[in-house]
């Protein structure tokens, strides 16, 4: 019989994956879908040890770490210890995330080949993004779109960018 995969989860309420790696004070430990324990960082700290080293040591028996956000440096440190840390399930219910097979979570290499958008006509879509400039850069450089209009909404503190393949908004419904 296969052993269940041991997974650590950063969650503030035990229901969803909602804590950033650097903000978590404890991790929920699962064997497959079964919660087996809670591990508090404070209980594992040794002297003036770096917090990240403490976490790597206390999660050494885990194959996976699910967090809401993790930086490159801690992710690399965990990977060297054999722990696959990722934030692909941010905001997801823990049981749903735990049901996804590990092989489905393997990051695929980014294909930097430009997409030929000559046959496309994007009429309208809306995406909320954390970094508008980075997103605009992607759509213009990788997909060949142009910025049709940009609006700043100072009262509600957000920006909008309309992108497409030439032309304006005329004729769009």
N, C-alpha and C positions, 0 to 999 in steps of 0.2 A: 504494500500500500504506500502511495506517495505521501511524503510528509507535507503538511500545509506550509505555505510560504509565510514567514514571519514578517510582518509589516508594522512600521511605526507610523503614527498619524498625528499631525498637529491640529488640534481642534479645541476651541474654547468651550464648546457645549457637549461634546461627545456625539454630535449628530452629523455635522458637516465639516469638511476640510476648509478651515477659515483662518488659520494662523500662519504668519510668516515665520520662516526658520528662526530668525533673530529675535522674535518676540515670544516664542513658545517657552513656557516654564516647565511644561511636562509633555510627555508623548504617550499616546495610547498604543499599546502593543497588542497586535492581533496575530493569531495563528489561523490563517485562512480567514473565515468570517467571524471567528470567535474572539471576543475581547478577553485577553488573559491577564493583563495588568496595566497599571499606570506607572510611568517612571518619571519622577520629578528630577530636574537637573540639579536642584539644591541638594538632593540626597546622594548625588554621585560626584559632586565637586571635590577635587583634591587640592588643597592649598591654593596657590595662586595660578592654577592651571587655566589655560585659555579656554573659554566657554565652548568653542567649537571642538577642541580636543576632548573635553568632557562628554559632549554629545556623541562624538564618534565612538568613544570608548563605551558609553552606556548603551549604544545601539548596535554594537559589534555583532550581535547575533541576528540582526534584522537584514533581510535581503533588500527591502524597499523602504523608503521614507516618503510619505505623501504630505506635502505642505502647500500653503496658499501661495507662497513665493519664496524663492531661494536664489541667492547670488551665485556667481560663477566660482568664487573661491571656496565657499563651504561645500558646494556641489562637488567640486574636484577633490576636496579633502575626503568627503564621504565615499566617492568613487574609488579612491585609492584603498579604502578599507573594505571595498566590495559591496557598498550600499548604494543602490540606485535611487537617488533622490530626485524628485520632480514635482512640478506644480501643474500638471496636466488636468488635475481634478479639482481645481480651485472652486469652492462654493458647492461642490457635489456632496450628496449624501454619502456617508462613509460606506454603507453596505454596497451601494452601486459601484463605487470606485474599487472596492475590494473584489468585486465579482469579475472585473476585467482581467483577462489573462496577462501575465507579465510580458509575454512576447508581443502583445498588442501595444505596449507602452514604449517599445524601443523607438528612439528618435530616428527619423529618416533623414539622410543627408539632404541639405538644401540644394535644389537645382537652380543655378544662377542663369540658365539659358533664358534669354528674353522670350516672352510669349508673343506670337504673331497675332495681333489684335485686329488685323485688317478686315476680317469677316464679322467682327463683333459690333454691336450697337447697344451700349448700356443705356437704358432709358432712365432708370432711377433705382437707387438703393440707398440704404442708410446703415452706417456702421458707427458704433460708439468705440472710440479708440483712446488709449492712454496718451499716445504721442502723435498728434495730428501731423506734425512736420515729417516724422518718420514714415507715416502712412502715405502721405502725399508723395514723398520721395519714391516709395515702392510702386505706387500706381502710375506715376509718370515715367520713371526710369525702367521698370520691369515690364509694365503692361502697355506703355506708350500712350497713356491718357494725357490729357491736358487739363489744367485747372480752368473750369468754366466760370466759376464765381467763388468768392470767399467772403464770408460774413463774420463779423465779431459781435457777439451779444454780451455786452459789458454788464448789463443788469443781472442776467442769469449766469454770467461768468463761464461762457463756453464759446467755441468757434465752430463754424461749419465750413466745409469745403465741398464744392460740387465739381466732380471730375467726369470726363467723358472722352469720346473719340471725335473731336472736332465739333463744330456747330455750337449752338447755344441751347437754350431751353425751348425754343420755338418748335411747335409741333409735338411736344412731349405731353402725354396724358397720363 
